[in-house]
Amino acid sequence: MKALICEAFGPIENQQLKDVPSPKPGPGQLLVQVKSAGVNFPDALMVQGKYQVKPPFPFSAGGEISGIVIGLGEGVTGFAVGDRVMALVSTGGFAQECLAQASRTLPLPQGMDFDTGAALMLTYCTSLHALKDVADMQPGETLVVLGAAGGVGVSAIEIGKAMGARVIAAASSEEKLAVCRQVGADDTINYSTENLKDRINELTDGKGADVVYDPVGGSYTEQALRAIKWRGKLLVIGFAAGDIPRIPLNLALLKERQILGVYWGDSTKHDPEGHQANLRQLENWFVQGRIKPLVSERFPLEHAKEAILLIANRGVKGKIVVVND
Ligand SMILES: NC(=O)c1ccc[n+]([C@@H]2O[C@H](COP(=O)([O-])OP(=O)(O)OC[C@H]3O[C@@H](n4cnc5c(N)ncnc54)[C@H](OP(=O)(O)O)[C@@H]3O)[C@@H](O)[C@H]2O)c1
């Protein structure tokens, strides 16, 4: 089978499409014929050696997939060859076949196509965990989403709306902000041309935001934090801009603001039942039409490198997927 192989950390371009043996499913594992694999920012970081998870070489990036079960390891129950599934795999998704833990695999919900299945789990689980479990966001609260046209950003807009929040989306271009409005944002801020802090205050009649969802970092974090109201919350999701901000802590003291870290991957180990409940919630919202991952581009496996470069270079709207048609 073919797979995009990373043999050493380095530039994204160094990965090679290679013929490699089919993996053999071990105990508790499924072998999945990959139909679609979601592309996420951590994939770009991982192959460069900049991500907290550093897999042994050689490996293929690609942390979430959908496809068809073609093999079952020892002790697997509840799945059969031929099942349509979606799975969180951490690595291995940018390939024709991929191993998945049965415990991190779900049947593809009825009516869900493979691309949607590959675009749902990582970003939507992150945002639901952040907004519900970490921030305890309430209906009627104002949520500001930074990097709002990106993968986790779009999911935060849709989940924010599903939870009854007013959502203000912030992004770097008018084209991206149009995407944010299309998926449900109530108001938008172009932070390349407008002052983020001033605009949040303006849009909230000087009160400030209840919750800020920040997957971007850099200079935006402090500006947004300064526009958070009394006891409001900053959710630290990621640092797509590259710089990890250093925040003056008086900004937390002054309005009893809370700065809350979010690490969805590890949270699923600390609270597996909560994670299962969140997956059921997402499935229900999908069936009810309240969330629908926006897949903006599809790349054949031969062009997977281009997909990873696009996400690293700030070029993605919603989600992109790597497909084996
Ligand atoms: N904490 C967790 O559990 C968790 C889970 C999943 C992902 N994450 C993190 O969340 C972040 C976003 O992931 P994603 O998959 O949503 O990525 P994405 O689709 O590329 O979105 C990131 C957004 O960040 C903004 N950005 C600003 N400066 C950038 C730069 N120099 N390069 C790239 N993007 C830049 C872009 O929006 P504008 O152009 O509008 O500024 C972009 O749309 C990543 O850091 C990822 O590691 C964290």
The ligand as an SDF file (V2000), in Angstrom:
LIG
                    3D

 48 52  0  0  0  0  0  0  0  0999 V2000
   -5.5700   22.1640   22.6760 N   0  0  0  0  0  0  0  0  0  0  0  0
   -6.0350   21.1610   21.9540 C   0  0  0  0  0  0  0  0  0  0  0  0
   -6.5290   20.1560   22.4880 O   0  0  0  0  0  0  0  0  0  0  0  0
   -5.9770   21.2790   20.4500 C   0  0  0  0  0  0  0  0  0  0  0  0
   -6.6740   20.3990   19.6270 C   0  0  0  0  0  0  0  0  0  0  0  0
   -6.6270   20.5900   18.2330 C   0  0  0  0  0  0  0  0  0  0  0  0
   -5.8560   21.6370   17.6960 C   0  0  0  0  0  0  0  0  0  0  0  0
   -5.1580   22.4390   18.5470 N   0  0  0  0  0  0  0  0  0  0  0  0
   -4.3400   23.5630   18.0490 C   0  0  0  0  0  0  0  0  0  0  0  0
   -5.1860   24.5480   17.4910 O   0  0  0  0  0  0  0  0  0  0  0  0
   -4.4430   25.3080   16.5410 C   0  0  0  0  0  0  0  0  0  0  0  0
   -5.2570   25.4630   15.2720 C   0  0  0  0  0  0  0  0  0  0  0  0
   -5.4290   24.1960   14.6360 O   0  0  0  0  0  0  0  0  0  0  0  0
   -6.3160   24.0680   13.3070 P   0  0  0  0  0  0  0  0  0  0  0  0
   -6.2460   22.6410   12.8870 O   0  0  0  0  0  0  0  0  0  0  0  0
   -7.6120   24.7240   13.4960 O   0  0  0  0  0  0  0  0  0  0  0  0
   -5.4310   24.9370   12.2830 O   0  0  0  0  0  0  0  0  0  0  0  0
   -5.9280   25.8920   11.0840 P   0  0  0  0  0  0  0  0  0  0  0  0
   -7.1090   25.3010   10.4160 O   0  0  0  0  0  0  0  0  0  0  0  0
   -4.7230   26.1620   10.2650 O   0  0  0  0  0  0  0  0  0  0  0  0
   -6.3780   27.2400   11.8250 O   0  0  0  0  0  0  0  0  0  0  0  0
   -5.4460   28.0310   12.5180 C   0  0  0  0  0  0  0  0  0  0  0  0
   -5.7410   29.4910   12.2640 C   0  0  0  0  0  0  0  0  0  0  0  0
   -4.7330   30.2420   12.9330 O   0  0  0  0  0  0  0  0  0  0  0  0
   -4.5430   31.4700   12.2550 C   0  0  0  0  0  0  0  0  0  0  0  0
   -3.1240   31.8230   12.1230 N   0  0  0  0  0  0  0  0  0  0  0  0
   -2.5720   32.9780   12.5320 C   0  0  0  0  0  0  0  0  0  0  0  0
   -1.2740   33.0100   12.2630 N   0  0  0  0  0  0  0  0  0  0  0  0
   -0.9720   31.8580   11.6560 C   0  0  0  0  0  0  0  0  0  0  0  0
    0.2340   31.3370   11.1250 C   0  0  0  0  0  0  0  0  0  0  0  0
    1.3980   32.0010   11.1790 N   0  0  0  0  0  0  0  0  0  0  0  0
    0.1940   30.1180   10.5470 N   0  0  0  0  0  0  0  0  0  0  0  0
   -0.9440   29.4070   10.5110 C   0  0  0  0  0  0  0  0  0  0  0  0
   -2.1410   29.8670   11.0030 N   0  0  0  0  0  0  0  0  0  0  0  0
   -2.1360   31.0970   11.5700 C   0  0  0  0  0  0  0  0  0  0  0  0
   -5.1910   31.3350   10.8800 C   0  0  0  0  0  0  0  0  0  0  0  0
   -6.3140   32.1930   10.8740 O   0  0  0  0  0  0  0  0  0  0  0  0
   -6.1920   33.7170   10.3940 P   0  0  0  0  0  0  0  0  0  0  0  0
   -5.4790   33.7320    9.0740 O   0  0  0  0  0  0  0  0  0  0  0  0
   -7.6090   34.1280   10.2880 O   0  0  0  0  0  0  0  0  0  0  0  0
   -5.4300   34.4190   11.4740 O   0  0  0  0  0  0  0  0  0  0  0  0
   -5.6630   29.8900   10.7990 C   0  0  0  0  0  0  0  0  0  0  0  0
   -6.9250   29.7920   10.1600 O   0  0  0  0  0  0  0  0  0  0  0  0
   -3.1130   24.5870   16.3580 C   0  0  0  0  0  0  0  0  0  0  0  0
   -2.1240   25.2510   17.1070 O   0  0  0  0  0  0  0  0  0  0  0  0
   -3.3680   23.2110   16.9410 C   0  0  0  0  0  0  0  0  0  0  0  0
   -2.1950   22.5920   17.3990 O   0  0  0  0  0  0  0  0  0  0  0  0
   -5.2120   22.2810   19.8920 C   0  0  0  0  0  0  0  0  0  0  0  0
  1  2  1  0
  2  3  2  0
  2  4  1  0
  4  5  1  0
  4 48  2  0
  5  6  2  0
  6  7  1  0
  7  8  2  0
  8  9  1  0
  8 48  1  0
  9 10  1  0
  9 46  1  0
 10 11  1  0
 11 12  1  0
 11 44  1  0
 12 13  1  0
 13 14  1  0
 14 15  2  0
 14 16  1  0
 14 17  1  0
 17 18  1  0
 18 19  2  0
 18 20  1  0
 18 21  1  0
 21 22  1  0
 22 23  1  0
 23 24  1  0
 23 42  1  0
 24 25  1  0
 25 26  1  0
 25 36  1  0
 26 27  1  0
 26 35  1  0
 27 28  2  0
 28 29  1  0
 29 30  1  0
 29 35  2  0
 30 31  1  0
 30 32  2  0
 32 33  1  0
 33 34  2  0
 34 35  1  0
 36 37  1  0
 36 42  1  0
 37 38  1  0
 38 39  2  0
 38 40  1  0
 38 41  1  0
 42 43  1  0
 44 45  1  0
 44 46  1  0
 46 47  1  0
M  CHG  2   8   1  16  -1
M  END
$$$$
